[in-house]
Amino acid sequence: MYSDRALVIGGGFAGLLAARVLAESYGDVVVVEREVIGPGFRDGVPQACLLSEPVMGVVDALFPRLGVELEEGGAVRADLGSDLLVRLPGGWAPREWLGVEVLAATRGAVERAVRRRLGRLANVSLVDGVAVDGLLHDRGTVTGVRGWRGDRPFTDYADLVVDVSGRDGKLVSWLAELGVRCPAPVIVNGQVATASRLYEINRDLGLDWKIACEVTRAPTVRRGAVVSSVDGLRWLVTLVGADGEVPPLDEDGFLEFAASLRCQEVAEIIKTATPASEIRGAVNLRSRSNRFQQVADWPRGLLALGNSAVSLNPVRGHGLTLAAANCADLRALAREHDLAQEPLIFQRAVARAARIPWQATTSADLGWSAKKLPVRTRVARWYAERVVRAVPGSRRVHRASVRVAQLVDHPARLLRPGVLVRALARGGPDRA
């Protein structure tokens, strides 16, 4: 029943990267996915994604030249200065080349490309249509999973089980069944909702940008949107509502919401382009930290990463970055430790990797909270607001804020004198 075997619960982006890492340490790696893999979109995940430089660094290390392969398949490379049109509450962000890029693609295209690469590895297999509903265990050690595949019971054994089942995963409940109690999760909820739709590109518009967006900002700007060219042939339009604002899912309401924005490019796309998908909605997009690193009796043979451990509001765009960082840590630690026997070493690494993305994501959402925030949080939010206000009038602040927002630089960059002075002055004309 036991072998040199690892099992990954979840066949999404993070699960696929984790399987690639584990293939270096285990003779047999199996990925079990709840949905039946097909050409359409997986439920509960964004239709498209912007792969940042930190993400692509990890991806290309695991799958050499995958970024090139994605571009050849239509993914769009965009500079977050010259190719990005951004409307902030205080005005438009400067348009200049920054040298900070993202790769825009449909989520399905990215996952299909990774699955193709994994399919070339003889010791990795994927089993879809499996609904895992619990863990197998023996005296404090997880030994496998149980569940259903269609109408038939499913049981599989492994030396290491890695849960990457996502933000709706049931790992906390599964652990409770084993007598393992987890601390109450930390939850930050900005009452964020989205509605998104793909459109065929209308080349007659002659646009000089690849991504356009309007940013929500507490306490007054409750509506926003993002338009991105995702594969050279299609745009993804995502409308965003915060503080309980919910973008409509009907044709007229979708357009009316977009027309209410100051970034009118969003409505222009909707009016002139041809829909290529239905309108898909998501509500209650919150951030949640399960704090697994604090569970003293965490069972051997079990790891959790990605959204299973720390799920971030996807609107802020840091979820894939954190998942990639988790997989990079998994690769490094697996070379020095038997993580099946020392799982908390990895869970502590997951917690460390989440600190900056968590702060970046939840800071904006905490602005909608009616509760009185701690002094440190209020000061951080006050300064962050000064930085945002300074961006339209300062190229230097803009460069720094983009690099920090993309997790290319540490947030301390925003405290350098050249940025600090302009932020405290609330930004002014600046050619630096």
URQUITA-V914522 format. One line per field, one symbol per residue. ss: DSSP state (A for helix, B for strand, O for the rest). psi: psi as a letter, one per 20 degrees, with the letter a starting at -180 (. if undefined). A space follows every 50 residues. Layout:
# URQUITA-V914522
ss: ???
psi: ???
This chain:
# URQUITA-V914522
ss: OOOOBBBBBOOOAAAAAAAAAAOOOOOBBBBBBOOOOOOOOOOOOOOBBB BOAAAAAAAAAAOOOAAAAAAAOOOBBBBOOOOBBBBBOOBBOOOOOOOO BBBBBBAAAAAAAAAAAAAOOOOBBBBBOBBBBBBBBBOOBBBBBBBBBO OBBBBBBOOBBBBOOOOOOOAAAAAAAOOOOOOOOBBBOOOOBBBBBBBB OOAAAOOOOOBBBBOOBOOOBOBBBBBBBOOOOBBBBBBBBOOOOOOOOO AAAAAAAAAOOOOOAAAAAAAAOBBOOOOBBBOOOOBBBOOAAAOOOOOB OBBBOAAAOBBOOAAAOOAAAAAAAAAAAAAAAAOOOOOOOOAAAAAAAA AAAAAAAAAAAAAAAAOOOOOOOOAAAAAAAAAAAAAAAAAOOOAAAAAA AAAAAOOOOOAAAAAOAAAAAAAAOOOOOOOO
psi: hqampqppookagghgghhgghiiiqhppppppgqopaiaqqqjqqhrqo orghghggghhhnpkhggggghiiqppppjfhjpoporhjapqqoqpijo qqoprqhghghggghgghiiphjpqporkpnpjrqqroljppiaqqbqoc jpqppqqqhppooliahjrkhggghhhjjopqqpqpppojlpqqpqqqqp poiihlqjqhpqqppqpqjhniqarpppohkiiqqppoqpqrkipopqjq gghgggghiiqhnihghgghhirppjrrppqprlnrqppilhijohkpqq jpqprbhhgopqoihijighgggggghghggghhiiqnhhhlhhgghhhg gghigghgghghgghhhipiqpqqggghgghghhhhgghhghjohghggg hghghjkhqqhihijqghggghghjkprppj.
